């Protein structure tokens, strides 16, 4: 049975929430819609764009909502700059490759963002398998994106692990039968643990990650 490490993108592989908030403020501000940190944390963080559009743009047609959110994503990419991956992720991918552990990105971000961000991080070639929520029947918080990644990798959920920073992402991964490590880029550790994360970390250098991977990928009881 194969094991896998499955990574969310925004807030997990890269600390991008502040950049996304600024992009929402630029584009939504032109429509007179204020998006502050609280609104971002409660209504945007981890959500799919269609859901964001229904919440913030109820007076627009679905086509207008989609165009507005496309403009927001284009603004985000335009201001992308030279982001850095969360500390320790490259070493973790090296470890996974050396030990025959599969890996993939599982995200609600649109495909254009995924490709642009991974390229800017220097991880494009390292992470070719990308499951995009908008390209499967149901996005996070439904388990389907994670189940899709497990299927494509030929991996077993009880031998695999997800890394997530949002409540919807934790819910999605748990629903797929995965153990979850939370990233505290936006939410507090206690919040992520209450949602079901085994523990929460600031980055991928935390030694508890290696210990958890060993327990998940070794025969016997899983944690």
C-alpha positions in Angstrom: 0.0 0.0 0.0 1.3 3.4 -1.0 1.6 6.5 1.2 1.1 10.1 0.2 1.7 13.6 1.5 -1.0 16.0 0.3 -0.6 19.7 0.4 -3.0 22.6 0.3 -1.5 25.6 -1.6 -2.4 29.0 -0.1 -1.4 29.3 3.5 0.3 25.9 3.4 3.0 25.8 0.8 3.1 29.6 0.7 2.0 32.3 3.2 -0.2 34.2 0.7 -3.3 35.2 2.6 -2.2 38.8 3.0 -1.6 39.1 -0.7 -5.0 37.6 -1.5 -6.7 40.0 0.9 -5.1 42.9 -0.8 -6.3 41.6 -4.2 -9.8 41.3 -2.9 -9.6 44.8 -1.5 -8.4 46.2 -4.8 -11.1 44.6 -7.0 -14.0 44.5 -4.6 -13.3 48.0 -3.4 -14.1 49.3 -6.9 -17.6 47.9 -6.4 -17.9 49.5 -3.0 -17.5 46.2 -1.1 -15.2 46.4 1.9 -13.2 43.2 2.8 -11.4 43.4 6.0 -9.3 40.8 7.8 -12.3 39.5 9.7 -14.4 39.1 6.6 -11.5 37.3 4.9 -11.0 34.9 7.8 -14.6 34.0 8.1 -16.0 34.1 4.5 -13.0 33.7 2.2 -10.3 31.7 3.8 -10.3 28.2 2.3 -13.5 28.8 0.3 -14.0 28.2 -3.4 -14.6 31.3 -5.6 -18.2 30.3 -6.5 -19.1 30.4 -2.8 -17.2 33.7 -2.3 -19.2 35.2 -5.2 -22.5 34.1 -3.7 -21.7 35.6 -0.4 -20.1 39.0 -1.4 -21.7 39.6 -4.9 -25.4 38.4 -4.5 -26.7 41.2 -6.8 -24.5 40.2 -9.7 -25.4 37.4 -12.2 -23.3 34.3 -12.0 -21.4 35.4 -15.1 -20.6 38.8 -13.5 -19.5 37.2 -10.3 -17.2 34.9 -12.2 -15.7 37.8 -14.2 -15.2 39.8 -11.0 -13.4 36.9 -9.3 -11.3 36.3 -12.4 -10.2 39.9 -12.1 -9.3 39.4 -8.5 -7.2 36.3 -9.3 -5.5 38.2 -12.2 -4.7 41.1 -9.7 -3.2 38.5 -7.3 -1.0 37.0 -10.0 0.0 40.5 -11.3 1.3 41.3 -7.8 2.7 37.9 -7.1 6.4 39.0 -6.9 8.9 36.4 -5.7 7.2 34.4 -2.9 9.1 31.9 -0.7 7.9 28.5 0.1 7.0 27.8 3.8 10.2 26.7 5.5 11.1 23.0 5.3 8.8 22.0 2.4 11.6 21.4 0.0 13.4 19.1 2.5 10.1 17.3 3.1 9.6 16.7 -0.6 13.1 15.4 -0.9 12.4 13.0 2.0 9.2 11.8 0.4 10.9 11.2 -3.0 13.7 9.3 -1.4 11.3 7.1 0.5 8.8 6.3 -2.2 6.1 8.5 -0.7 3.8 10.2 -3.2 2.8 13.8 -3.0 0.4 16.2 -4.6 -1.2 19.7 -4.3 -4.9 19.7 -3.4 -6.4 23.1 -3.5 -9.5 25.3 -4.1 -7.3 27.9 -5.9 -7.9 28.2 -9.7 -5.6 26.4 -12.0 -3.9 29.6 -13.3 -3.0 30.6 -9.7 -1.7 27.1 -8.9 0.5 27.0 -11.9 1.8 30.6 -11.4 2.4 30.2 -7.7 4.2 26.8 -7.9 6.3 28.2 -10.7 7.2 31.3 -8.6 8.1 29.1 -5.7 10.4 27.0 -7.8 8.2 23.9 -7.1 6.5 23.5 -10.5 8.5 20.5 -11.6 8.5 19.0 -8.0 4.7 19.0 -7.8 3.2 18.0 -11.1 0.1 16.4 -9.7 -2.4 19.1 -8.9 -6.0 18.5 -7.9 -8.0 21.7 -8.3 -11.3 21.9 -6.5 -13.1 23.7 -9.4 -12.1 20.9 -11.8 -13.8 18.1 -9.8 -17.5 17.7 -9.1 -17.2 19.1 -5.6 -14.6 21.3 -4.0 -13.4 21.5 -0.4 -14.9 21.1 2.2 -16.2 18.0 0.4 -13.7 15.1 0.7 -13.7 14.6 -3.1 -10.5 16.6 -3.9 -8.5 14.6 -1.4 -10.1 11.3 -2.5 -9.2 12.2 -6.1 -5.6 12.8 -5.2 -5.4 9.5 -3.3 -6.9 7.7 -6.2 -4.5 9.3 -8.8 -1.5 8.4 -6.6 -2.7 4.9 -5.8 -2.3 5.8 -2.1 -4.2 4.6 1.0 -5.8 7.3 3.2 -4.8 5.6 6.5 -1.2 5.6 5.4 -1.2 9.2 4.2 -1.2 12.7 5.6 -2.6 16.1 4.6 -1.3 19.6 5.4 -4.0 22.3 5.7 -4.4 25.9 7.0 -8.1 26.3 6.7 -11.2 24.8 8.5 -12.7 23.8 5.1 -9.5 22.1 4.2 -9.2 20.2 7.5 -12.8 19.1 7.1 -12.2 17.9 3.5 -9.1 15.9 4.5 -10.7 14.4 7.5 -13.6 13.3 5.4 -11.2 11.5 3.1 -9.9 9.6 6.1 -6.6 11.4 6.3 -4.6 12.6 9.3 -4.1 16.3 9.1 -1.3 18.6 10.2 -2.5 22.3 10.5 -0.4 25.2 9.4 -0.8 28.3 11.6 -0.4 30.9 8.8 -3.8 32.3 9.5 -5.6 30.3 12.2 -4.4 29.6 15.8 -3.1 26.1 16.6 -6.0 25.6 19.0 -8.6 26.3 16.3 -7.0 23.9 13.9 -6.7 21.2 16.6 -10.4 21.6 17.6 -11.3 21.2 13.9 -9.5 17.8 13.9 -5.8 18.4 13.1 -3.5 16.0 15.0 -1.3 19.1 15.8 -0.5 22.4 14.3 2.9 23.8 13.2 4.4 27.1 12.0 6.3 25.4 9.2 7.5 22.1 7.9 10.7 22.0 10.0 8.7 20.9 13.1 10.1 17.5 14.1 6.7 16.2 15.0 5.9 16.0 11.2 8.7 13.4 10.6 7.5 11.3 13.6 3.9 11.4 12.3 4.9 10.4 8.8 6.9 7.4 10.2 3.9 6.3 12.2 1.5 6.7 9.3 3.7 4.9 6.8 4.9 2.1 9.0 3.0 -1.2 9.5 0.8 -1.4 12.6 -1.3 1.2 14.3 -1.8 4.6 12.7 -1.9 7.9 14.5 
